[in-house]
Amino acid sequence: MSYRFEDLHVGMRFRSPGRTVGEADVMAFAGLTGDFSELHTSDVYAASSQFGRRVAHGMLGLSYAHGLMWARTGELREIAIAFLGIGDWRFVGPIFIGDTIFVNYVIAEIRDSRSKPNQAIATFDVEVVNQSGDILQKGRKSLLLSKTPLAAVAASAA
């Protein structure tokens, strides 16, 4: 289901589908970013860490959270224009290999765009949680929205 702008309101809650973080995800992210920290790549090293086992990169969790919120749910696909930013993001707890993460998010603020009257900015309070409901990451994300469904905008421009 995709919402229209007029359907949205402050306090509206969403929950993403889950995504299990696997060994291949962590190693691919290490290769992509060049972050081969032993906490992520070595069972022996991680066993002696404060976590007792390997953890996924925090930025991997943040990246997956973004994809789970906007791409996988499709709830805002007709009105989402652009991701604007992140505020007050915190890495609260580790994401372990094998954890399934979900994203809980609520609309904290919606305001009209100052420069484009047919657009608005929505700010979401976001929590990334694991299968047990433990909060692993949290913060705010902002999204630029169209007040008119994008399919209608594209059709009228043709």
N, C-alpha and C positions, 0 to 999 in steps of 0.2 A: 504494500500500500504506500502510495506517495501522497504526502500532505501538500495542500496548497497554503499559501501564505496566510490567508484568512483563518485557517484551521489552527494556527499556532498561537500559544499564549504562555505568558510567564508561569512557571510551575509545571509545565507539561513535561512528563517523564518518558524516557525511552530506555530500552535495554537491547544491546546488540546480541546477535547469535554468538556462540562460543568459538574459540580458536585454540586448539591445542598446540603448544610450542614444543617442537621436537628437536632432536639432535641436528638434523639437516638444516633446520631454520637457523640455529645458532652458528653453525659452521659456515653457512652461506653468508650470513650477516657479517661474520668476522672477515671473510674473504672480500666482501663488497666494501667494507669500511676500513679494512686494515687493522682492526682492533682484535688482535689475537691474545689479549690478556689471558693469563693462565686461569683466572677465576672462571672464565667462560670455556676454555679449551682443554684444561687438564684436570682429570679426575683426581689425581694424586695431590696436586696443589690445592684444589678446591676442598678436598676432604679435611685439610688442616686449617681452612679458613673459618671465620666466624659463622658461615652458613652451613658448613659441613658437606657441601656438595656443590656441583657446578650450578651457576645461575645464568640466565639469558641476559644479554646486554639490556640495560635500561632503555636505550634508544630503540632497540628492537621492539620492546613492549609498547613504547610510544607510537612507533610506526604502525604496528598491528592495530593499536587502538584507533588510530586515525582511519585505517581501512575498514575496520569493523563498524565504525560510526557512520561513515558517509557512503562507502561503496557497497558493503555487504547488505545493509538494511534496505537501501533504496528509498527510505522514508522521505528524503528531501530531494530526490533526484530531479523533480520537475521545477524546483526553485533554487537549488544551490548553485551559486555562481563561482565562488572562490573561497578557499580557506584563508583567513586573514591573520591568524596568529594564536599564540599560546601565552597564557599568563599564569604566574604563580605555580608552575608545574613542580611537583614533588615526587621523588622516588621513595616511597614509604616502606616498601618491603620487596624482597626478592621474587623474581619470577623464576621458578625452577623448571628445568627440562621435564616435560610431561605435564606441566600445569595447563589447564584450560582457562583462558582468560575471557572475560566478558567486559563490556563497557556499559556502565550506568550513567546516563546523562540527563540533565534537566535544564530547561530554558530558564536562565537567570535574568536575562534582560533582552528586550527587543526594542530597537529604536530605528527611526527613519534615517536613511543615508542623508548626510548634509549636502552632498553634491549631486545626487541623482534621486529625484522624487519617486521613481519606479523601483527603487531598491531599499533594502533595510539591512541592518546588522543585528544578528542574534548572537548572544554570548551564552555559552553552556557551562554549567558546573559539571565536571567529568570525574568519574572514578573508574579506574581499571581494577577489577576484582578477579580473584581466582575461583575455582570450583567450590571452595569452602566459604566464599563470601568475604575473604580477607582483602582489605584495600591494599593494593600494591603500588598504585600511582594515582595522583589526583591533581587537578588544576582546572584552569579555564581555557576554553577554545572559542574563537570567534569565527563566524561564517557570514559571508556576504550572500544575501538572498535577493531573488527577484520577487516582486509583489505579483507578477504575472507569470503563469506557468511558462517555462522555457520553451516547450513544444509550441505553444501559441505564439511566443515571441518569434521563433524561427519561421513559423508558417506565415506570419504577417510580413516578415522581411523579404520573403521570396517573391 
